[in-house]
Amino acid sequence: SLPMRKIKLLNWTTVTTKYSANYEWRNAPPASASLGNTIQNSRTLGVNTSLNFISLYNKVPFLKKVNRPTPRRKVAKKDEEDEDAVSAGVKKKKQGMSEGTKGLFKFLMMVKQAQMGITLTDGTTLPGFTKGIDYFGQNFKHNTPGLPFILGAQDENFRKDIAANGFLTQDENQIARYINLSGLDINGTATVEPIKGFRVSLKFNKRQSLSVNSNFRYQESESAFDDVIYTEVGTFTTSFGTWSTMFDKLNDDYSSDAFEQFKNNRYTIAQRLQTKEFSLGGEYNNLYGDELNEIDDSTGFPKGFNNKHQEVLLHSFIAAYSGKNANNVELTPFKKIPIPNWRVTYNGLSKLKGLKDIFSNISISHGYSSTLSIGSFQRPLEYGTDSLTSGRNLATQYLYQSGVTIVERLTPLLGIDITTKEGISAKFEYKTDRNLQLNVVTARMVEQRNKEYVIGAGYRTTGLRLPIKFQGKRIILQNDLNIRFDFSIRDGITVVRTLEGNGGEDSYIPTAGIKTMSIRPSIDYKINDALNFRMFYNRNSNEPVTSNSFPSALTDFGVTMRYT
């Protein structure tokens, strides 16, 4: 931990760091000593920061006074009030602060706290190392592999430097692969409270991994070391924002406005990609710079980038469902800055005059999350040297074999939870979620949509007098009695959309989906500390969207006695 508390201007912050390193030297097999040894290192670097903005605000005396809780007023005696009415009023004006003033400054100080963590992990494995080691994994005679490498340092030219110094085997039978791994994990939270009881929690995250590997060995034909079958493979996940299309309407033919925009974005994205790759500085500038802005007559799209090019589909999809303009959206799915998701809660209504005497709790909630994921991407070997032919797509920086997925949830869009001082409770929630999976190889998108309504009510009491008698006496339930009734409706559908599929026509096919209704009343009574009585009734009915399955219903009810 850094000594931030010792610095007066920064004692409202907390910073912790972590660094760990690992190094291994593995001896070559005795029967194959000419293949060389293997050296490997790894490191983890982490930084976590916590910011307490309340402590920062309190460094200003006036703001500290604003944040100080209002003291409770003491009830003065009647004669004291009559005697000091005028002087007390003057004193109040001089020393007091109006609630309006406090509210204004508390609103300006709405950011209460924030945390952020960054973790970097990486490592290198290099086979074919010919030198032995002395102490601490270092060969001091030849000063290799070097203390920086032993302590976890990473250098993309490390293998080339070791080879240039003559420390790698020249045996062409050495087929073990050079590997360099790197990973980045970013996460953070923040709390905003513009008014008392109204809290907004923000959360963001980003995770990226990349594996670079090759058979780095001596090529006798070239009398030099070179990477054979060089590959880059990685994954990527980030919090994202697709709120603008969350309520995209599903039409009667299972099309949607967002999907139509996705299709329309393709030509613009194809033009931009061609400009990027064919212009000065692009990977294909030397080969096809003179083909810039040329159209492929067989596809009607810019040469090298037709309507089903992987990059064209990927960026068109992200632009359409995030509500961005195809002319301005970044031509990379690897977003540098993650977009925060949020959760909003408000419980201040139960403290208002006229409600606080009736309700012990009134809570309103809303939550939103969206995640963009790329399961696997890989750099093609032919990137930058691919052939440009009619009707064919050029290889770009990465292939996205697993496509891209967007998962979006409103949990809930609106939630209300009420409890009265008499033990009556009520609950309402409306939830919805959407899962979008685009396969850029087959130009097919699977969309899953679900929405759910949840209604609940309950009554908890003790000492309930029943309207029946036993042996002439009214029955009284002395212990806790909890009566619940829960009702929910969940409606889901899965639609598969294929671009220019059979006969060149788009297809929209519902493949799955079900409407489920659930009713769950129950009564629980605590007879004593060891014995609990429960009576319940559950009914679930399912109505499928497609003809692939049949409607069904399941009902169960009963009485249980539990002894603990």
N, C-alpha and C positions, 0 to 999 in steps of 0.2 A: 504494500500500500504506500502511495506517495504521501508525504506529510503535509497534506493540504490544510489540515486544521491548525498548523503552526503559522500559516500565512493568513493574516487577518482579512485580506480582501478576497481570499479564495476558500475560507473555511466553511462555506456553504456547499462545497463540492466534495465528492469522494472519488478517488481514482485508484483502482487496483490494476496491477499488471502481472502477467505471468509469462515466463519463458522456460521452455523445456526442450532439451535436445537429446538425440539418440544417435549412436554411431556403431556400426558393425563392420568387421573385417572377417570374411569367410574364406578359409583356405580352399584352394583348388583340389579336386579329387586326386589322390596320389597316382592313379593310373592315367590321369589326363592333366598333368601339371602344365602342359603347354597352353591349355585353355585359359590359364590365369586365375587369379583370385577374384572375389567380388567384394566391393566396398559399397556401403549403404549408409545414408544418414537421413534424419528427419527432424523436424522442429515444430513446435507449437508456440505461437505468440498470441497472447490475449490481452485486451484492454477493456476494462469495465468502468463506466463513469456513472455517477449518481449526482443529480442536481436537485437540491432542496431550495426551491425558489422562495418559500416562506422565510427561510433564514436570510436570504438575500434582501427581501423587502424590509425585514425588520432591522436592517442596518441603517435605514432612514428613520429617525425618531418619529416623524409624523405618520409614516406608514405602519410603524410598530404600534402606535396608538390606535390606528384603524383596525389592525388585526387583533387587538386585545378584546376579549369577550366583554360584552356589556354587563356590568354588575347588576344584580337584582336589586330593585328598589325596595327599601324598607317602608313598611306602613307606619306613618307618623301618627302620633296621638292628635286628637281633635284640637285640643287647645294649642298644641305646638304648631299645627297647620295654620290656625287663625292668627297666631301671634307672629309667625315668621313668613307669611305668604309672600309678601312683597320682596323681602330680602332673599328668600330662597329662589324666587323667580329670576332675580338679577344674577345671582350666583350661577344658576343653571345656564343662563345665556352666555356667561363668561367662560365657564369651564366645559360645558357639554359640547357634543358633536352630534349634529342631526343624523338620523338614520339614512336620509337621502344622500348625504355626503359620504357616509360610510359605504353605502351600497355602490356609489359611483366608483370609489377608489378600489373596492373589492372586485368590482367588475374588471377594472383595468389590471388587477393583479390576478387574473383568472388562472394563469398557468401556475400550478402548485408544485409539481415535481416531474422529473424526467430521468430515465435511465437508458443507457445505450451500451451495448457490448459488441466487440469485434474480435473474432477469432480467426487467425490465419494458420493453416496447417500445410506443410509441404515436405517433400522428401525426394531423394535421388538414389537410384540403384544403378551401379556401373559394373558390369562384368568385364573380365579380361585384364584386370589390374595385375601387373607382373611383379610388383615389389612386395617384400615382406614388411613387417612393422616392428618397431621397437616399443618404447613406452608410450602410453596414452594413444595408441593407434596410429602413431606417426612414424614414418621412416625418416630419421633425422639426417642420414647420409645424403639422401636425394631430396630432402625437404618436401615430401609428398605423403599423403594427398593434400596436406596443408591444414593448419589449425582452424581456419575458417570453416572448412568442410567438416572437420571433426566436431565443431561446435554447432553444426546445423545450417551453415550458410548455403544458399542456393545460387547457382550461376548457370545460365543456359549454355554457356560456352565451356563449362567445366570438362566435359568429355573430350572436347577438341583440344583443350590445353594439355590434358593428361596425355593424349595421343601425340601431340606435337613434341612433348618432352621425352617420348620414347618409353612410356610406362604402360602401354597397352600391348597385349599380345597381337602378333600378326598372323596367328594361326587362323586360316579361313574356316576351320571347323567350329570355331566359336560362334554359336548361334543363339546364345542367351541374349535377352533383349535389355537394352537401356531403357529405364523408366524414370520419368519425372512426374510426380503427383503434386497437385496444388488444390487447396480448398479455401473458400472464404465464407464465413458465416457472420451475418450482421443481424442484430435484433435490437429492438428498442420499444420503450413505452413512455407515455406521458399522460398526466392527469390534468384536466382543465375543469375548473368549477367557477363559471361566471356569476352564479348566484347560489346562495346556500341551499344545499340539497339537490342541486342540478349538476350532475357530474358526467363528464365526457372522458372516456378512457380510450386513448389512441395506442395502436400497436402496429409495428411494421417488422418485416423480416426479409432476409435475402440469403440464399444459399447457392453456392456455385462450386462445382468441382471440375477439374480438367486433368486428364491423364495423357501425357506425351510419351510415346514409346517407339523404339526402332531397333533394328539389329545393326548397331554401330560397330562396324568391323573393317578390317583391312581389305581393300580391293586391289588384288595384284595387277589387274588389267590397267588400273589407274595409278598404281603405286601410291595410294593414299587411303586414308580412312574416310568412310562415307556412311550416311544413314541409309539402310536398306529397309524398304517398306515402312516409311515414316507415317505415323498416325497420331491424330489428336481425337480423343473421345471425352465427352463430358456430360454433365447434367446441370440443370438450372431450375430454381424455384424462387419466386418472389411474391410478396403481397402486392396486389394489383388493384386497379379501379375500373370496374365495368358497370358502375351504377347507372349510367345514362341509358343503358339498354336492358336493365334488369327487368323492366315491365314490358318488354317487347311482346306484342300481341301475336298469338299463334292463330293464323287464319284457318278457314274451313278446309283448305287443301293442304294444311300443315306447313305452309310457307310462312315467312315472317319478314318484316321490314329490315331487320338487321342482317338476315341472310341475303336478301336482295342487294343490300349495300355492300356486303362482302363480295358478291359477284361483280358488282359495278366497279369496285376498287381495283380490280386486277389489271386493267389496262394502264391506269395511272402508275401503279406500282411497277409494272413491267418497264415502262418508259424510264422511271427513276433508276431502276437497277441497271438497265443498259447504259444509262448516262454515267452511273457510278463506276461500272467495270470497264467501259470503253474510253472514258475520258482520260486526260493526263493524270497519271498517278494510279490509275486502275490496273488490275492484274492483267487485263486483256488489251490494254492500250497499244502495246507494240504489235500485237497480232491483228487486231480488228478495229483499231482506232478510226480507220476510214469508213467503217460500217456504222458509225454512230448515227442514230435517228433513222436508220433503214428499217423498213417493215418487211417481215417474212410473208410473202404472198400466200403461202399455204396455210397460215394460221391467222393472218390479219393482226398479229401482235409484233412488237419489236423483235428483231432477230436475236436468237439465243434465249428468249424469255417468253414462252407462250403462255396460254391461259391456265396451264396445269404445272407450271414450273414450281418447285417446292418453295423457293423464296417468295415468289409471287403470291402463292396461296397463303403462306405464313403471315406475311406483313399485311395482306388484304384482310385477313381474318382478325388480326389483332386491332387494326385500325377500325374496322366495322363494329366490333363488339365493345371496344373501349370508347366509342363515340368520337374518334379522332378523324381529322381530314387526311385522306390518302396522300395529299400533296405535302403534308407537313410531318407525318408520323416518322419516327426514327426507323431507319432500315436496319435495325438489329433488335432481336427479341430480348437481348441481355440488358435490361434496364439498369442504369447506374444507380438510380435512387429509388428505393422501394416506396410504394404508395401506402400510406397508413390505412388500416381498417379501424373501425370505431365501435364503441358501445356506450349508449347513453342511458342514464338512470335518473329519475327524479322522485324524491320521497318527501317533498316539502308540503304537499297538499294537506297532509294529516296534522300539520302544525298551524294551519290557518284558523283564524277565529271563526266559529260556527261549524267547523269540521272536527277540531281536535277533541271536542267533548263526545263525539260519536265514534270516530275511527281511531284505532291505534296504529294503523298503517295503511297508506295509499301509495303504492309504488307503480311507476310507469317506466317501462324499459323499451329499448330499441337497440338492435345490434346488427352490424354489417361486416362481412368478410368476403374477400375475393383473392384467389390465388392463381397465378400463372405458372405452369410447370412444363418443362421440356424434359421428357424422360431420358433421352439420349440424343446427342448430336455428334457428328464425326466429320473430320476434314477429309474430303476426297483427294486421292493422289493426283488426279488430273487437273486440279484447280490451277488455273493460269496457263495451262498448255492444251486445254480441251479444243476439239475441232468444231468449227462452226459450220453446220450443214443445214439445209432447208428442213424445217419442221422439227428440228431437234433442239433440246435445251442444253445450254452450257452449264458446266459444273461451277458452282459458286463456293464460297468459303466453307460452308458446312452443309451436310446432309442431315435431315431430321427424320430418321427412320421411324421413331415412335411418335412423331407428330407433336402437337401441342395441346394442352388441356387447360381449361379455365373452370374453376369451381367457385361458385358464388352462393352465399347464404345470407338470408335475413333471419336471424334467430333471436328475437322475432322482429318482424316489421313493426308490430305494436304489441306490447304486453302490459296488462293491467292486473295488479294483485291488490285486493282490498281485504282488510280485516277490521271488524268492528270490536268495540270494547265488550260487546255482549257475546263474543265468540263466534260470530257469523263471518265466514270468509267467502270470497268469490274471486275467480280468476278467468282471464280471457287472453288468448294469444293467437296471433296470425303469423305463421311461418311460411317461408317459401325458399326454395333453392333451385339452382340451375347448374348443370354439368355439361360442358361443351368439350367434345373431343374431336379434333381435326386430324385426320390421317392425310398427310401431304403426299404420300405415295399413291394412294388410290383416289385422291380428291373426294373423299367422303367424310361427312361430319355426322356425329351422333350427338343428339341433344336430349338430355333428360331433364324434365321439369317436375317439381313437386310443390304442392301447397297444402297447408294443414291449418285447420281451425281447432282450437282447444278451448273448451269451456268447462270450468270446474266450480263447484260450490261445496261448502262444508259448514258444519256446526259442531263446536266443541264446548262442552260444559261439564260441570260436576254438580251433584245434588239434584239431579233432575227428578221431579215428581211425576210418576206415571199415572194416567187416568184409570188405573185399575187397583183393586184392593186384594190383599191376601190375609186371611184370618181377621178380616175386619179392619185392617190397617192399610193406608195408602202406601204403595211401593215407592221407595226413594232410592235412586241409583247414586250412592255416595261417592263413587270414584269417577275417573275420567271416562266420558263417553264422546266418541268421535264419529260423526256421520259425514260421509263423503259421497259426492256424485260427480263423476267425470265423463265428459262426452267429447269425442274428437272425430273429425272427418279429414281424411288425407286423400288427395287426388294426385296421381302421377301418370306421366306418359313419357315414352321414349320414341323419338322420331329419327330415322336414318335418312340423310339427304345426300344425294350423289350428284356431282356436277357433270353435266354433259355425259350422262351414263348411256343407257340403252338408246340407240338411234340418235345420239347427240342431244337428247332431252334431259333436263333435270328431273330427278325423281325425289318424291317426299313420301316415305313409307313409315307409318306407325308400326313398330315391331313389338312393343310391350307397353304395359301401363295398367294401373289398377286403382279403383276407388274403394277405400276402406273406411267403414264407419264403426266406431267403438263406443260401447256404453258400459260403464263400470261403477255402479253404486256399491257402497260397503258400509258396514257398521262395526266399530271396534269398541269394546268395553273392557276396561281393566278391572277384573274382579278383585284382585289383590296384587301384591308385589310379584307373586310367582305365577299367577294364572291370568291368561288373557283370552277373551271370547271374541270371535270374529265371524260375521255373516257377510257373504259377498255374492255378487252376480256379475258375470262378464259375458258380453256378446260382441263378436267381431264378424262383420259381413264384408265380403269382397265382391266387387263387380268389375271384371276385366274390361279393358278398352278394346282389345282385339279378340278375334274368335279362336285364338290359340289355346285359351283356357276357359273354364266354366265358372259361373258365379258360385260362391260358396259362403257358408256361415258356420260359425262355431260358437256354441253357448255352453258355459259351465257355471255352476252355482253350488253353494254349499255352506257348511258351518264348520268352523275349526275351533279347537280348544288347545292353547299352547301353554305348556308348563315349563318354566325356566328356573 
